[in-house]
Amino acid sequence: MKQRQQDRWREWTKLTPARAALVVFTLMIAVFTALLSLPAATLSGERTAFVDALFTAVSAFCVTGLTTLDTASHWSTFGLVVLIAAMKLGGLGLMTVASLLSISVMHRLGLAQRVHTAKETRAERLAEVGGVLRTILITSTAFEMATFVALTPYMVVTEHGIGESLFLGFFYAISAFNNAGFVPEPAGTEQYLGDPFFTIPIALAVMVGSLGFPVILVLVKKLRTPRRWSLHAKLTLVTTGLLLVIGYVGFLAMEWTNPATIGDRSVEVKLMSGLFATVMPRSGGFATLDIGALTGEARLLMELLMFIGGGSGSTAGGIRVTTFALLILSIWAEIRGNPDVEVFGRRIPHETIRQAIGVLVLATAVVFAATFLLLRMTPYSLDEILFESLSAFGTVGLSTGITPNLPPDAKVVLIACMYVGRLGPMTLGAALAVRSRVRMVQLPQERPIVG
């Protein structure tokens, strides 16, 4: 019987690996929804409403962090452990989870499964896929443990019990590296405003997690030889650095005198809280400031950063920094009249630029549709709704505070937005790459008027 089941799984994943991965992703969400629906998952011992359990499961497995319920006061220790498992597995990625399941079921990967997994993990050779998966598990766990070691002593010093400090340190480490943004404390993260002993380890974990496993693996293997870094790694690191600098300077300029946030704080607190607030829109989702109290300009800047997101193959969401970089480079090449997009001594294929444009257009369509539906379903303003939609699509988790008050149908819209936001850019990029083909016969060329 077991051998027959393995054969069926092998044939199915061999024929349709992308569909198999998608089904696995959906089934995992169903499992975590069922677990969170159990009375044992809540402090009160009562069942959580289905839409709220589903919302929390999708938010955790899609490493978003948006919540309709207060995480600390609603979920029991069992419920929080379920969230930890969901964040850990969700952060590994769609094809990684499916591939690990394939390995556990049939002890090896088929060729088609290796091809699709290689696209997500950016393995240089198909033979490396199994090793890359193991490296991803080891590397991610190592960074999570480093964050745990950095946070736990501080939790003890701040008058948390030993047991509570160990649990909080572990929960925050998983939540931060996987860019999930769930907070297990009733006081939230606002209590750590400007506190370097908390904000620096959390920000570093979010940053590393949002770079993406392809970049992390390059840095681990070739840290001392930057010339040998892949083009993807160089693009991700340079674009990430520029976005951080621009975001940091912009945020401080817009919030420096705002008395509702950091206007009345010391210079040290302003600088630290500004850095933390700039890193979190990459997909971290933690907040030491009231998002609803930010100036409109600061929120607009955060919306842009949320839409861009983090690196490809990372725990972050958004259209991804490489997509954004390629779009900017293509615009610059067009302005200069260059026929090709070139960067770091390399020429970018035209089909790659087309894939980036496809991701941008479809991502914009998803955010527009979600925003439109939420405006029809709720009494909130465009500013609040757009921020929430971008936070869901970018799997960020930052909120103006309206998510818990949304009606059930509006929650379903955000659930769909989180689901598509986590799967969309990754699966779309792979699908477009797989569908690329050479045509032997081409139609006559004619240029329409542009602009």
TAKA-V553829 format. One record per pair of residues at least 24 apart in sequence whose ideal C-beta (glycine too) atoms are under 7 Angstrom apart, sorted by the first residue. I is the first residue (numbers start at 1). J is the second residue. Records with the same first field share a line. If there is no record, write none. Layout:
I = J ; J
This chain:
6 = 105 ; 106
9 = 105 ; 106
10 = 106 ; 110
13 = 102 ; 110 ; 113
14 = 110 ; 112
17 = 112 ; 113 ; 116
18 = 116 ; 427 ; 430
20 = 98
21 = 94 ; 95 ; 98 ; 116
24 = 97 ; 98 ; 101
25 = 94 ; 97 ; 423
28 = 61 ; 89 ; 97
29 = 57 ; 58 ; 61
32 = 57 ; 60 ; 61 ; 82 ; 86
33 = 57
35 = 82
36 = 79 ; 82
40 = 76 ; 78
41 = 75 ; 76 ; 78 ; 79 ; 82
42 = 74 ; 75 ; 76 ; 79
43 = 73 ; 74 ; 75 ; 76
51 = 408 ; 411 ; 412
54 = 415
55 = 411 ; 415
57 = 86
58 = 415 ; 418 ; 419
59 = 418
60 = 86 ; 87 ; 90 ; 180 ; 182
61 = 86 ; 89 ; 90
62 = 90 ; 395 ; 418 ; 419 ; 422
63 = 87 ; 90 ; 91 ; 178 ; 179 ; 180 ; 315 ; 395
64 = 285 ; 392 ; 395 ; 396 ; 397 ; 418
65 = 180 ; 181 ; 182 ; 285 ; 396 ; 397
66 = 391 ; 392 ; 397 ; 399 ; 403 ; 414
67 = 403
68 = 403 ; 404 ; 411
71 = 182 ; 183 ; 184
72 = 183 ; 184 ; 185 ; 186
73 = 186
80 = 171 ; 184
83 = 182
84 = 171 ; 174
87 = 174 ; 175 ; 178 ; 180 ; 182
88 = 174 ; 178
90 = 178
91 = 178 ; 315
92 = 136
93 = 120 ; 313
94 = 120 ; 423 ; 426 ; 427
95 = 120
96 = 120 ; 121 ; 133 ; 136
99 = 133
100 = 133
116 = 430
119 = 430 ; 433
120 = 313 ; 426
121 = 213 ; 214 ; 313
122 = 214 ; 232 ; 313
132 = 217
135 = 217
136 = 213
139 = 216 ; 220
140 = 177
143 = 177 ; 205 ; 208
144 = 173 ; 174 ; 177
147 = 173 ; 176 ; 177 ; 201 ; 205
148 = 173
150 = 201
151 = 201
154 = 197 ; 198
172 = 202
173 = 205
176 = 202 ; 205 ; 206 ; 284
177 = 205 ; 208 ; 209 ; 315
178 = 209 ; 315
179 = 206 ; 209 ; 210 ; 283 ; 284 ; 285 ; 310 ; 315 ; 316
180 = 285
181 = 284 ; 285 ; 286 ; 397
183 = 286
189 = 286 ; 287 ; 288
190 = 288
192 = 288
193 = 269 ; 273 ; 288 ; 289
194 = 265 ; 268 ; 269 ; 272 ; 273
196 = 272
199 = 272 ; 276 ; 288
202 = 286
203 = 275 ; 276 ; 279
206 = 279 ; 280 ; 282 ; 284
207 = 279
209 = 314 ; 315 ; 316
210 = 282 ; 283 ; 310 ; 311 ; 314 ; 315 ; 316
211 = 236 ; 240 ; 310 ; 311 ; 314
212 = 236 ; 310 ; 311 ; 312 ; 313 ; 314
213 = 313 ; 314
214 = 312 ; 313
215 = 311
231 = 344 ; 346
232 = 322
234 = 344
235 = 322 ; 325 ; 343
236 = 311 ; 321 ; 322
239 = 321 ; 324 ; 325
240 = 321
243 = 305 ; 308 ; 321
244 = 278
247 = 278 ; 301 ; 305
248 = 274 ; 275 ; 278
250 = 301
251 = 277 ; 278 ; 298 ; 301
254 = 295 ; 297 ; 298 ; 301
255 = 294 ; 295 ; 298
258 = 295
260 = 293
261 = 289 ; 290 ; 293 ; 294
280 = 398
281 = 305 ; 306 ; 396 ; 398
282 = 309 ; 310 ; 316
283 = 309 ; 310 ; 316 ; 317 ; 318 ; 394 ; 395 ; 396
285 = 396 ; 397 ; 398
287 = 398
291 = 398 ; 399 ; 400
292 = 400 ; 401
296 = 383
299 = 383 ; 387
302 = 398
303 = 386 ; 387 ; 390
306 = 390 ; 391 ; 394 ; 396
307 = 390 ; 394
309 = 394
317 = 394 ; 395 ; 396 ; 421 ; 422
318 = 394
319 = 359 ; 360 ; 363 ; 425
320 = 425
323 = 356 ; 359 ; 360
326 = 352 ; 353 ; 356
327 = 356 ; 360
351 = 436
355 = 429 ; 432 ; 433
358 = 428 ; 432
359 = 425 ; 428 ; 429
362 = 424 ; 428
363 = 393 ; 424 ; 425
366 = 393 ; 417 ; 420 ; 424
367 = 393
370 = 413 ; 417
373 = 413
374 = 410 ; 413
377 = 407 ; 409 ; 410
378 = 406 ; 407 ; 410
388 = 414
389 = 417
392 = 417 ; 418 ; 421
393 = 417 ; 421
394 = 421
395 = 421 ; 422
